[in-house]
Amino acid sequence: METKRDSIAVLFDLDGVIIDTETQYTRFWDEQGRRHLLVDDYGHRIKGQTLNQIYSGDFIGRTDVQLQISNDLQRFENQMSYDYIPGAQDFIADLRRNGAKIAIVTSSNEAKMSHVYKAHPEFSKQFDHILTADMFTRSKPAPDCFLLGMKLFGTSAQHTFVFEDSFHGLQAGRDSGAIVIGLTTTNSREVLDGKAHHLIDDFRNLTYAQLIGWSRQQI
């Protein structure tokens, strides 16, 4: 006799997974790369990293540049659109009806999340937890953030789903032991092939029942 799976836990990344912001961020970071590092395609290089990771990796010691980027980023995020990925809200509602435990696990900080809450006052009520970059020491591709989600929910890796779009996020999900679902919102199916257990374009037509079927396949 099957139980409630004790229960299924679903951990969502934010940008490019629940909220359609990745193309906007790519433009911003591509411009910063050209301006300060004389490189192209910088936006794709740093996807999934926290702001602290970006600064310590490519702008260490350049406090003036870090300040300029932080100020520009704050203005940029004030003007961004924060549309949901198609089908996201319906899928989340289906998960809640079926008793799944749901969390956002993001490399974004609380300042960024304030913009999301302003755009969508209902946002936080859809989730049991919202884990931000301030809550874990090592960010993606380290699995710490997803392991923290499992610990908070008291769920095992085999009953936990991670939804991600970036290479760092997908790696973190795999290393956590969870069942990883990759979204093709940021990278193509061809590029993501082999980096997730399943690939989807968006959440339209995805259901809780389908997750249960995928869970059985992995056990």
N, C-alpha and C positions, 0 to 999 in steps of 0.2 A: 504493500500500500504506500503510495507516494505522499510525502509530507509537503509542506509549503516550501520545500527546498531550503529551509532554515535561514532565511528566505533568500530568494535571488537578490543580489545587490547589483546595481547598475551605476557605474562611475563614468560621468561624462566630462570630457574636456569642454572648454567653453568656446573659444574662437575657432571658427571653421567646423564646429561640431554642433553646438546649440545655436550660436549666434554667427551670422554670416559677415564676419569682419576681416577674414584673412587677406582678401585681395586689397582691401584698404591699407592694412598694415604692411603688406608687401610694397606698395607704392611708397609709403613713408620711409621704410627701412632701406629700400633701394636708393632713395635720395640721400639718406645719411651715409650710406656706403660710398656713393660717388663723391660726396662732399668731403668726407673726412678720411676715407681709406683708399680712395681712387680705385674702387672695385665695383663691378657690376653684379647684379643678382644677389646682393647682400641680404635682401629680405628672405629669400629661401634658405640661406645659410644658417640663419639664426632662429628659424621657426621652432617654437616649443621651449625656447629659453626664457628665463626671467630677465628683467632689466639688469639686475645685479650680475647675472652670468654674462650678459652682453658687455657690460662695462669692464668686468674683470678679465674678460677674454680678449677684447679688441681695443679697449679704451683705457687700459690701466694706467694710472698716473696722469691722465689727461682730464683733470677735474673741470677745466673750463669747457671742454667739449661735452663732458657728461652733463654739466649744468645746462648748456645750450640745448642738447638733445632732450633732456627732461622737460624743459620749458616748452619746446616745440611739440613734444609728444602730448603734453597736457592740453595744449591748444587744439591739436589734431583730434584727440579723443573727445573733446567738447563738441566737435563738429561732425563726428562720424555718425553713420547710421548703424543701428543695432537691430537689424531684422532677424527674425528666427529662420533657421534652416527649414526648408519645406518639410512639413509633417512632424516637426519636433514636438510641438505642444500636444498634438493628438497622441503621439506615442508615449509621452510622459504621463498623460492622463490615463492611458491604458495600463501602464505599469502601476500606477497608484491604485487603480481599481482592483488590480490583482495582488496587491500587498507587497510589491517589490520595494526594496529600500533604495533610495535614489540620492545621489550626491553629484555636485559639480566639483571637479578636481582640476584646478587651473593654475597656470604659471602667472596669471595676472595678480596684481596687488589690490588692496582695498580701495585705493583711489580710483583705479580703473573700474572696479565693480560698482562704485557709486554712479557712474554714467549709465551702466546697464540698469540699475535699479530706477534711475530717473526715467529712462526710456520705457521701462516695463515695470510698473509698480507691483505687479503680481508675481514678479520673477522668483523671489526668494521663497514664496509660499509653495512653489511646485516641488521643492527639494527638502530632504531631511537634513542635509548638511551642505554647506558651501565651503570648500577648502581652498584657500588662496596661498599664494607664494610665501606669505608671512608665517605659515603654519608648519613648514618643514624645512630642514636645513639643506638637504640636497634636492635639487629640482631635477626634472626630466633631462636626460634619459635614465637617471637613477629611479628605481621603482618606489622610493620612499612614500611619495604622495598617495599612490594607490594602495600600498600596504597599510597606510594610516586609515584610508577609507574602509578597508576590510576590518581593521581592528575596531573602528568605531561602530561598525555594524555587526561585528561578531560573526562574519561570514568567512568561509573558506575560499581559496582561489578558484576552485572548480565550480563554485556557485556564484562567481563574480564576473560581470561583464565590464569591459573597458571600451569606451567609444573614443577614438582618437583620429586625427587627420595628419599630424606631423610625424616625421621620422623619429624624433626624440620621444614623442608621446607613445608611439607604437612600440618602440623598444622598451620603454618603461613598463608598458602594459604586459608585454611578453615576459619580461624579467620578473614581474610580480606573480606570474603563474596564472593570471586571469585569462578568460576567453576574450580575445581582442577582436573588435569590429572596427575596421578602417573605413573612413569616409573619403570619398574621392572629390571632396570639395576643394582641396588644395593641391593634390597631386593626382595624376592619372592612375587608372587601374593597372596599366602596364608597369608603372614605377612602383606601385604599392604591392604588386604581386609577390606573395611569399612573406610579406611583413605583417600579416594579420590572419586570423583564422577565417574571417569572412569579410567581404567588401560590400559596401552599399553606396549608392549615390546620394541618398538623403533618407529621411525617415518615412516617406509615404509608403503605405502598405506594410510597414513593419509592425509586428505585434508582439505582445508578451508571449503568446503561445509559440511563436516562431523561436524566440529565445530559449524556451524550454526545450524545443526540439534540438537546437544547437548545443545546449548543455548536455543532453543525453549523448550526442555524438562524441563529445570530448571525454566523457567518463569511461 
